[in-house]
Amino acid sequence: MATDPKDREYLKTEDPTLLKDTYTGALISSDISKLKQHKIRQRQFERSKVAENEINSMKEEIYDLKGNINQIKNLLQKLIDKEE
């Protein structure tokens, strides 16, 4: 049996866009347009994950900045209270 995909045999199925790999028994799509669509969706998904991670990172930074601002406000209030 051939382990190299180029050397394998493929059988036609009832669906003209699918072939059956005789070595693994897997069904393989021969529809190039669906493959292109899948790759586009995959890239979009990856981009959305990157954007989501960036947004989450920004949220953490904002949370940290809010904490820093509150610390500064408290320190300023203590200075004002000392002067009075």
C-alpha positions as CSV (number, residue, x, y, z in Angstrom):
1,M,0.0,0.0,0.0
2,A,1.2,3.5,-0.8
3,T,1.7,5.8,2.1
4,D,2.6,8.8,0.0
5,P,-0.7,10.7,-1.0
6,K,0.6,11.1,-4.6
7,D,0.9,7.3,-4.9
8,R,-2.5,6.5,-3.5
9,E,-5.6,5.4,-5.4
10,Y,-8.9,7.3,-5.1
11,L,-12.3,5.9,-6.0
12,K,-15.2,8.0,-7.3
13,T,-18.3,8.2,-5.1
14,E,-21.9,9.0,-5.7
15,D,-21.1,12.7,-5.0
16,P,-19.0,13.9,-7.9
17,T,-17.1,16.3,-5.6
18,L,-15.9,13.6,-3.3
19,L,-13.3,10.9,-3.8
20,K,-12.5,8.0,-1.4
21,D,-8.9,7.3,-0.4
22,T,-8.4,3.6,-0.7
23,Y,-5.6,3.6,1.8
24,T,-7.3,5.4,4.7
25,G,-10.9,5.2,3.7
26,A,-11.2,9.0,4.1
27,L,-13.5,11.0,1.9
28,I,-11.7,13.8,0.1
29,S,-13.3,16.8,-1.5
30,S,-12.2,17.6,-5.0
31,D,-14.2,20.9,-5.0
32,I,-11.5,23.6,-5.3
33,S,-14.0,26.5,-4.8
34,K,-15.0,25.0,-1.4
35,L,-11.4,24.6,-0.4
36,K,-10.8,28.3,-1.3
37,Q,-13.9,29.3,0.7
38,H,-12.7,27.2,3.7
39,K,-9.2,28.9,3.6
40,I,-10.9,32.4,3.5
41,R,-13.1,31.5,6.4
42,Q,-10.1,30.1,8.3
43,R,-8.1,33.3,7.7
44,Q,-11.1,35.4,8.8
45,F,-11.4,33.3,12.0
46,E,-7.7,33.7,12.7
47,R,-7.9,37.5,12.2
48,S,-10.9,37.7,14.5
49,K,-9.0,35.7,17.2
50,V,-6.1,38.1,16.9
51,A,-8.5,41.1,17.1
52,E,-10.2,39.5,20.1
53,N,-6.8,39.0,21.9
54,E,-5.9,42.6,21.2
55,I,-9.2,43.9,22.6
56,N,-8.7,41.7,25.7
57,S,-5.2,43.1,26.1
58,M,-6.5,46.7,25.8
59,K,-9.2,46.0,28.4
60,E,-6.6,44.8,30.8
61,E,-4.5,47.9,30.2
62,I,-7.5,50.1,30.8
63,Y,-8.3,48.3,34.0
64,D,-4.7,48.8,35.1
65,L,-4.8,52.5,34.2
66,K,-8.0,53.0,36.1
67,G,-6.3,51.5,39.2
68,N,-3.4,53.8,38.7
69,I,-5.6,56.8,38.4
70,N,-7.4,55.9,41.6
71,Q,-4.1,55.6,43.4
72,I,-3.0,59.0,42.2
73,K,-6.4,60.5,43.2
74,N,-6.0,59.0,46.7
75,L,-2.4,60.3,47.0
76,L,-3.6,63.8,45.9
77,Q,-6.4,63.7,48.4
78,K,-4.0,62.8,51.2
79,L,-1.8,65.8,50.2
80,I,-4.7,68.1,50.2
81,D,-5.9,66.8,53.6
82,K,-2.4,67.4,55.1
83,E,-2.3,71.0,53.9
84,E,-5.7,71.8,55.5
